């Protein structure tokens, strides 16, 4: 079974860059253009990895992180953002509550995207 990745970001260009970077790798990449849509998709599908933006119009990524962690405490979540400083208090609070995540600075290039995904999912691709 192919591994599934969810990209939650309000910027279409960012979502497309993840799809382009991973389209030939055997991963299934689904996207959501806002936090609420991302949470809805997460509740319906078993994903193996999530990339999450912080600054979105409906629900910020720190709140989305909390909701996902209420359901699944172990799925790898990479927060990819250019705006982490304005969310620093929320991210610190999440860390203090043991809500594990990794923080990455935008923009991520195709090589970086593939490196992250392959390092997390390579051993289980196709299983």
C-alpha positions as CSV (number, residue, x, y, z in Angstrom):
1,X,0.0,0.0,0.0
2,X,1.3,3.4,-0.9
3,X,2.0,5.8,1.9
4,X,-0.3,8.8,2.2
5,X,0.8,12.4,2.9
6,X,-1.4,15.3,3.7
7,X,-0.4,18.9,3.0
8,X,-2.4,21.6,4.7
9,X,-1.6,25.0,3.4
10,X,-3.7,27.9,2.2
11,X,-1.2,28.7,-0.6
12,X,-1.9,26.8,-3.8
13,X,1.7,27.2,-5.0
14,X,2.9,25.4,-1.8
15,X,0.5,22.6,-2.2
16,X,1.5,22.1,-5.8
17,X,5.2,22.1,-5.0
18,X,4.7,19.2,-2.6
19,X,2.7,17.3,-5.3
20,X,5.3,18.0,-7.9
21,X,8.2,17.0,-5.7
22,X,6.5,13.7,-4.7
23,X,4.5,12.7,-7.7
24,X,7.0,10.2,-9.1
25,X,8.0,8.8,-5.7
26,X,5.1,6.3,-5.1
27,X,3.5,8.4,-2.4
28,X,-0.1,9.6,-2.4
29,X,-0.2,13.3,-1.8
30,X,-3.5,14.9,-0.7
31,X,-3.9,18.6,0.0
32,X,-6.2,20.8,2.0
33,X,-6.5,24.6,1.5
34,X,-7.4,25.4,5.1
35,X,-7.2,24.0,8.6
36,X,-10.8,22.9,8.8
37,X,-10.6,21.0,5.5
38,X,-7.3,19.4,6.7
39,X,-8.9,18.2,9.9
40,X,-11.9,16.8,8.0
41,X,-9.6,14.9,5.6
42,X,-7.5,13.6,8.5
43,X,-10.5,12.2,10.3
44,X,-11.5,10.3,7.1
45,X,-8.1,9.0,6.0
46,X,-5.1,7.3,7.6
47,X,-2.1,9.5,6.7
48,X,1.5,8.6,7.3
49,X,2.9,12.1,7.3
50,X,1.5,15.7,7.5
51,X,2.9,19.0,6.4
52,X,1.1,21.9,8.1
53,X,1.2,25.6,7.6
54,X,0.8,27.9,10.6
55,X,-0.8,31.0,9.1
56,X,-4.1,30.2,7.5
57,X,-7.3,32.2,7.3
58,X,-9.7,29.9,9.2
59,X,-7.7,28.1,11.8
60,X,-4.0,28.4,12.5
61,X,-1.7,25.5,12.3
62,X,-1.0,25.4,16.1
63,X,-4.7,24.8,16.7
64,X,-4.8,22.2,13.9
65,X,-1.8,20.5,15.5
66,X,-3.7,20.2,18.8
67,X,-6.8,18.7,17.1
68,X,-4.7,16.2,15.2
69,X,-2.8,15.2,18.3
70,X,-6.1,14.6,20.2
71,X,-6.7,11.9,17.6
72,X,-3.2,10.6,16.8
73,X,-0.2,11.3,19.0
74,X,2.4,9.6,16.8
75,X,1.9,10.7,13.2
76,X,4.9,12.8,12.0
77,X,3.9,16.4,11.6
78,X,6.2,19.0,10.0
79,X,5.1,22.6,10.4
80,X,6.3,24.5,7.4
81,X,6.0,28.2,7.7
82,X,7.5,31.6,7.2
83,X,5.6,33.1,10.2
84,X,6.7,31.0,13.1
85,X,7.7,34.0,15.3
86,X,4.1,35.3,15.6
87,X,3.0,31.8,16.7
88,X,6.0,31.3,19.0
89,X,3.8,31.3,22.2
90,X,1.4,28.7,20.8
91,X,4.2,26.5,19.6
92,X,6.0,26.7,22.9
93,X,2.7,25.8,24.6
94,X,2.3,22.8,22.3
95,X,5.8,21.6,23.1
96,X,5.2,21.9,26.8
97,X,2.1,19.8,26.3
98,X,4.2,17.1,24.6
99,X,2.6,17.7,21.2
100,X,5.5,16.6,19.0
101,X,6.2,18.3,15.7
102,X,9.1,19.5,13.6
103,X,9.4,23.1,12.5
104,X,10.7,24.0,9.0
105,X,11.2,27.4,7.4
106,X,9.6,28.2,4.1
107,X,10.3,27.9,1.3
108,X,11.2,24.2,1.1
109,X,12.7,23.1,-2.2
110,X,11.9,19.8,-4.0
111,X,15.1,18.2,-2.7
112,X,14.3,19.1,0.9
113,X,10.7,17.9,0.6
114,X,12.0,14.5,-0.8
115,X,14.7,14.3,1.9
116,X,12.2,14.8,4.7
117,X,9.6,12.4,3.2
118,X,12.1,9.7,2.4
119,X,13.8,9.9,5.8
120,X,10.4,9.4,7.5
121,X,8.7,7.0,5.2
122,X,11.4,5.2,3.1
123,X,11.6,2.0,5.2
124,X,7.8,1.5,5.0
125,X,7.2,2.5,1.3
126,X,5.0,-0.1,-0.4
127,X,4.2,-2.0,2.9
